[in-house]
Structures are given as structure tokens and as C-alpha cells.
Amino acid sequence: MAPATDRTTFTTSNLRAVTLQNKIHTSNCAICQENYNKNHTPVRIVDIAECSHVFGSDCINSYIHALHANSNKCPLCRAVWYNVTRQQALSQSTASRRPTREDRAQEWSARGAEEREHRLQVRELELALMESHLEYGDAWEDFGDDY
């Protein structure tokens, strides 16, 4: 069969809980590698021509809703499970895009401001220490080796 029309249709129509009667070839989830159990229930991909893989229910739902570039494809065979709308594609591309030159400039500018503030605080402490040394320096020397 063809891919589902959207993510919601896929999750409601193309995921089937695997029961004891339905044999599966593996006892662990391909996404998290944990064994299936009552808290980590397996689901099978159904009605997708190229794919019938089994995953943990929570794992596959997290994978599908992660909004990364390939979240509409099987992580094992890359079969397309559902079509991505233009709006979803745009939101996925902006969520996973590489930082631009402007992004890096803003980050470095923020780091530079923090660095300048830190240097200013260090300089103020150095000046305060020098002033205290000028004011009390000779008094400390009167104590000799006791301190």
C-alpha cells in the first residue's frame, strides 16, 4: 500500500499492537534496544508495502513526533510511512537547520559580553586588593613570620 497521507493517519491506522499470537522475530526494540515487556509494548507497522518492522510503542511515537528530517521514514529500511506536508517540512527544516553566520555572530557577541563582564570583575578585585595592600601592607609585615 501507499504511504499514509499524514502523521495522524499513520499513527491511528498503521500501527498495530503485537500480541502473543503474533510472532515477532526479535525480543528487543530496534530503537532503544530494550526488551519488550508489559511496560514496553511492541507495535508493528502494517499496510505499508515495504515495511512491517516492530518497535516499542513509546519509542516509535517519540521517533515520529521528533520532527527530524526523516521522522516519516522507517529507521531500519527507510520506507516512507507517511507524507510530510509543506508546513511540516518547513518546521522540520528550521528545527534541524545548521547555525547561520548571523547565529554564530550573535553567540560570539554574547560570549564576548560575558567575557568583558568577567574581566571587569577581575580587574575590580585586583584594584581592591592593591588598595588594601597599600593601606594595610605595612601592618601585615609587622607580624613577621607568624602569618
C-alpha positions in Angstrom: 0.0 0.0 0.0 1.0 3.6 -0.4 2.2 5.7 2.4 -0.4 7.3 4.7 -1.4 10.9 3.9 -0.2 12.4 7.2 1.3 11.6 10.6 -2.0 11.4 12.4 -3.4 8.9 9.9 -0.3 6.8 10.1 -0.3 6.6 13.9 -4.0 5.7 14.1 -4.2 3.3 11.1 -0.7 1.8 10.5 0.5 0.9 14.0 -0.8 -2.4 15.5 -0.1 -3.8 18.9 1.7 -7.1 18.7 0.1 -9.8 20.8 1.5 -13.2 21.9 -0.3 -14.8 19.0 1.6 -12.6 16.5 5.1 -13.9 16.4 7.9 -11.4 16.2 11.4 -12.2 15.1 13.2 -10.2 17.8 12.6 -9.7 21.5 14.0 -6.2 21.7 13.2 -2.8 20.2 15.3 -1.7 17.3 15.3 2.0 18.5 16.2 1.6 22.2 17.5 -2.0 22.2 15.4 -2.8 25.3 13.5 -6.0 25.6 9.7 -5.8 25.1 7.6 -6.2 28.3 4.3 -5.1 29.7 5.7 -1.5 30.1 7.5 -1.6 26.7 4.9 -3.0 24.4 5.7 -3.8 20.7 3.8 -2.4 17.8 4.1 -3.5 14.1 4.0 -1.3 11.1 1.1 -2.5 8.9 -0.3 -1.7 5.5 3.0 -0.2 4.3 4.2 -2.3 1.3 7.9 -2.2 2.0 7.9 -2.2 5.8 6.5 -4.4 8.6 9.1 -3.7 11.3 8.3 -3.9 15.0 9.2 -1.2 17.6 8.4 -0.3 21.1 5.2 1.8 21.2 6.7 4.7 23.1 9.9 4.6 21.1 8.1 4.8 17.7 5.8 7.6 18.9 8.8 9.6 20.2 10.6 9.0 16.9 7.6 10.0 14.8 7.0 13.2 16.8 10.7 14.2 17.0 10.3 16.4 13.8 13.7 15.5 12.4 14.2 15.3 8.7 13.4 11.5 8.4 10.8 11.0 11.1 8.3 10.0 8.4 10.5 7.1 7.4 11.4 3.7 9.0 14.7 4.0 10.9 15.6 0.5 9.6 14.6 0.3 5.9 13.8 4.0 5.2 10.4 3.1 3.7 8.2 6.2 3.7 5.4 5.8 6.3 3.5 9.0 5.7 3.7 12.1 3.5 5.0 15.3 5.0 3.0 18.4 4.4 4.8 21.6 3.2 4.3 23.2 6.6 5.7 20.2 8.4 8.7 20.2 6.1 9.3 23.9 6.8 9.1 23.4 10.6 11.4 20.4 10.4 14.0 22.2 8.3 14.1 25.2 10.6 14.2 23.0 13.7 17.2 21.0 12.4 19.0 23.7 10.3 22.6 24.4 10.8 23.5 27.7 12.5 24.0 30.6 10.1 26.8 33.1 10.2 24.4 35.5 12.0 23.6 32.9 14.6 27.3 32.3 15.3 27.9 36.1 15.4 25.2 36.6 18.0 26.6 33.7 20.0 30.1 35.1 19.9 28.8 38.6 20.7 27.0 37.2 23.8 30.2 35.3 24.8 32.2 38.4 24.3 29.9 40.5 26.5 30.2 37.8 29.3 34.0 37.7 28.9 34.2 41.5 29.1 32.0 41.5 32.3 34.2 38.8 33.8 37.4 40.7 33.0 35.9 43.8 34.5 35.0 42.0 37.7 38.5 40.5 37.9 40.1 43.9 37.4 37.9 45.4 40.1 39.0 42.7 42.5 42.7 43.3 41.6 42.3 47.0 42.3 40.6 46.3 45.6 43.5 44.0 46.6 46.1 46.6 45.6 44.3 49.3 47.6 44.1 47.0 50.7 47.8 46.2 50.3 48.7 49.9 50.1 46.5 50.6 53.1 47.4 47.6 55.3 50.6 46.2 53.6 53.0 47.6 56.2 50.8 46.4 59.1 50.9 42.8 57.8 54.7 43.0 57.6 54.8 43.9 61.3 53.5 40.4 62.2 56.5 38.8 60.6 56.5 35.0 60.2 53.5 34.4 62.5 51.2 34.6 59.5 
